[in-house]
Amino acid sequence: MSHHNDLLEQWKEYEENHDKFVEKGNKAAGTRARKALSEITKLAKNQRKHIQEIKNSE
């Protein structure tokens, strides 16, 4: 379940920074939002692999 929780944490971080970027024009928050999206991509790929491994082992 840690993959799932990591994804949720990164999504929360993305949302917070995205809001700061859009509403307040904070450029550093935009950078952090992009970084969170990059991490989400990596975590999603790992989660897909993990799900497939479980599915194949059954």
Buried (B, 14 or more C-beta within 10 A) or exposed (E): EEBEEBBEBBBEBBEBBBEBBEEEEBEEBBEBBBBBBEBBEEBEEEBEEEEEEEEEEE
